[in-house]
Amino acid sequence: MRIIAGTLRSRTLQAPAGLATRPTSDRLRETLFNVLAPRIEGARFLDLYAGSGAVGMEALSRGAAHVVFVEHAPAALLVLRANLVRLGLTAGFRIQTESVKAWLRRFDTGIGSGRKVGQRQERATAPVFDVVFLDPPYDADKEYADTLSLLGGGAAGLLAPGALVIAEHGRRGGRKDLVCQRYGVLERTRMLEQGDAALSFYSTASSMATPD
């Protein structure tokens, strides 16, 4: 893997061994950031199931203001941190070492989740993101529905006005069905397919402009 463009262009990255994580290919990452190009400069970027960190680091290379990596697998965290050192990145990011679901639930207001938030429950002050990317592991299909439902429901406060949420998923053998057209306030506005992979783009119902 390598950084495609920006200040860190052509720098190489490590990938976690085995199939527990699914690194986004260079070609698909290039397609993703071609779409995001008009909005990545100065953006606040959330990289869920970050794995090697390649997507978030590509965002930093292209001018994102800040990236939050959420990853809890020990092997992936070792590689993510090694890649940050390899690229000489020391600022502009934060690593959250917990599961995506646990991290998102820290900001869950309970709205649209079908549950009541107890009076004693304390919620963290929500950061706000312009772009959210998620690519769960091969064996975690349920993570798509859980994560997108939280982002489109109780944790929607994490999304800035006009934010994009992008899910990477398979495109063959029924893998398209891993993601639905709508999750709460999130609605799919576009799907790009490349090889065995696909990218589904979601916007909030109040900002339904299709990305260029």
C-alpha positions in Angstrom: 0.0 0.0 0.0 1.0 3.6 -0.5 -0.2 7.1 -0.1 -1.8 8.2 -3.4 -1.5 12.0 -3.4 -0.7 15.0 -1.3 2.2 15.9 0.9 3.0 12.2 1.7 2.5 11.0 -1.9 4.1 7.6 -2.8 5.1 6.9 0.8 4.6 3.2 1.5 2.5 1.7 4.3 2.3 -1.6 6.1 -0.9 -3.7 6.2 -2.0 -6.0 9.1 -1.3 -9.7 8.3 -4.2 -12.2 7.8 -7.8 -11.7 6.9 -9.1 -10.1 10.1 -8.8 -6.7 8.5 -9.5 -5.6 4.9 -7.2 -2.9 3.7 -8.7 -0.6 1.2 -6.9 -1.1 -2.1 -4.8 1.8 -3.5 -7.1 1.9 -6.6 -10.3 2.1 -4.5 -8.8 4.7 -2.2 -7.9 6.8 -5.2 -11.5 6.6 -6.4 -12.8 7.5 -3.0 -10.6 10.6 -2.7 -11.3 11.7 -6.3 -14.9 12.0 -5.1 -13.9 13.7 -1.8 -11.4 16.1 -3.4 -13.5 19.2 -3.3 -14.2 18.8 0.5 -11.2 17.2 2.0 -9.0 20.3 2.6 -9.6 21.4 6.2 -12.1 18.5 6.8 -12.6 16.7 10.1 -12.3 13.0 9.1 -13.5 10.0 11.1 -11.9 6.6 10.1 -13.9 3.8 11.6 -12.5 0.3 11.7 -9.3 2.0 10.8 -7.0 -1.0 10.4 -3.7 0.1 9.0 -4.9 3.7 9.0 -4.4 4.1 5.3 -7.6 5.9 4.6 -7.2 8.4 7.4 -3.6 9.0 6.5 -4.5 9.6 2.9 -6.9 12.3 4.2 -4.1 13.9 6.3 -1.8 13.8 3.3 -4.5 15.7 1.2 -5.0 18.4 3.8 -7.6 17.2 6.3 -7.5 19.3 9.4 -7.9 16.4 11.9 -8.5 12.6 11.7 -9.8 10.3 14.4 -8.9 6.6 14.0 -11.2 4.1 15.8 -9.7 0.7 16.1 -9.5 -1.9 18.8 -7.7 -5.0 17.3 -4.2 -5.2 18.8 -2.5 -6.3 15.6 -4.1 -3.5 13.6 -3.2 -0.9 16.2 0.4 -2.0 16.1 0.5 -1.5 12.3 -1.5 1.8 12.5 0.9 3.3 15.0 3.9 2.0 13.0 2.5 3.7 9.8 2.1 7.0 11.6 5.8 6.8 12.7 6.8 5.7 9.2 5.2 8.8 7.8 6.5 11.1 10.5 3.0 12.1 11.6 2.9 13.4 15.1 -0.1 15.8 15.2 -3.5 16.3 13.6 -4.9 12.9 14.7 -6.2 10.9 17.6 -6.5 7.1 18.1 -9.5 5.7 19.9 -8.6 2.1 21.1 -12.1 0.7 21.5 -14.7 -0.9 19.4 -16.6 1.3 17.0 -19.9 0.5 18.6 -18.7 1.3 22.1 -17.1 4.6 20.9 -20.3 5.7 19.0 -22.5 4.9 21.9 -20.6 7.4 24.0 -22.4 10.0 21.9 -25.7 8.3 21.6 -28.6 10.6 22.6 -31.1 7.8 22.3 -33.0 9.6 19.6 -34.4 7.2 17.1 -32.8 4.2 18.9 -36.0 3.0 20.6 -34.5 3.3 24.1 -34.6 5.8 26.8 -31.5 7.5 28.0 -31.2 7.3 31.8 -30.9 10.5 33.8 -27.6 9.3 35.3 -26.0 8.4 32.0 -23.3 10.8 31.1 -22.4 11.3 27.5 -19.2 12.6 26.1 -19.3 15.9 24.3 -19.6 15.0 20.6 -16.9 16.0 18.2 -18.2 16.9 14.7 -17.0 15.3 11.4 -17.3 16.4 7.8 -16.5 12.9 6.4 -17.0 9.5 8.0 -15.5 6.3 6.4 -16.2 2.8 7.6 -15.0 -0.6 6.4 -15.7 -3.4 8.9 -13.7 -6.6 8.9 -14.7 -9.6 6.7 -16.4 -11.5 9.5 -18.4 -8.6 11.0 -21.3 -8.1 8.6 -23.7 -7.0 11.3 -21.4 -4.0 12.0 -22.7 -2.2 8.9 -26.3 -2.0 10.2 -25.2 -1.3 13.8 -22.8 1.5 12.8 -24.9 3.2 10.2 -28.0 3.0 12.4 -26.1 4.8 15.2 -24.8 7.4 12.8 -28.2 7.9 11.3 -29.9 7.9 14.7 -28.7 8.6 18.2 -25.1 9.5 17.3 -26.1 11.7 14.3 -24.8 14.7 16.3 -21.3 13.6 15.2 -22.2 14.7 11.7 -21.5 18.2 10.5 -24.1 19.9 8.3 -23.6 18.4 4.8 -21.4 15.6 6.1 -20.8 12.5 4.0 -20.7 9.0 5.4 -19.1 6.4 3.2 -19.2 2.6 3.7 -16.9 0.2 1.8 -18.4 -3.2 1.1 -18.4 -6.1 -1.3 -20.4 -5.9 -4.6 -20.7 -9.6 -5.5 -22.5 -12.7 -4.1 -25.1 -10.6 -2.3 -22.6 -8.4 -0.6 -24.4 -5.3 -1.8 -27.2 -6.2 0.6 -24.9 -5.6 3.6 -26.0 -1.9 3.4 -29.5 -0.5 3.0 -30.8 2.6 1.2 -31.6 4.4 4.5 -30.6 4.5 8.1 -32.5 7.1 10.1 -31.5 10.5 8.8 -28.9 9.0 6.5 -29.9 8.1 2.9 -27.7 6.6 0.2 -27.1 9.1 -2.6 -24.5 7.2 -4.7 -22.8 3.8 -5.0 -19.5 3.3 -6.9 -18.4 -0.2 -7.8 -14.8 -1.3 -8.6 -13.7 -4.9 -8.9 -15.1 -6.9 -5.9 -15.6 -3.7 -3.8 -18.2 -0.9 -3.7 -18.5 2.4 -1.9 -21.9 3.6 -0.7 -22.2 7.3 0.0 -24.7 8.6 2.5 -25.9 12.1 3.3 -28.4 13.4 5.9 -31.9 13.9 4.8 -31.5 17.6 5.2 -28.5 17.8 2.7 -29.4 15.4 -0.1 -27.0 16.8 -2.7 -25.4 13.9 -4.5 -21.5 14.1 -4.4 -19.8 15.0 -7.6 
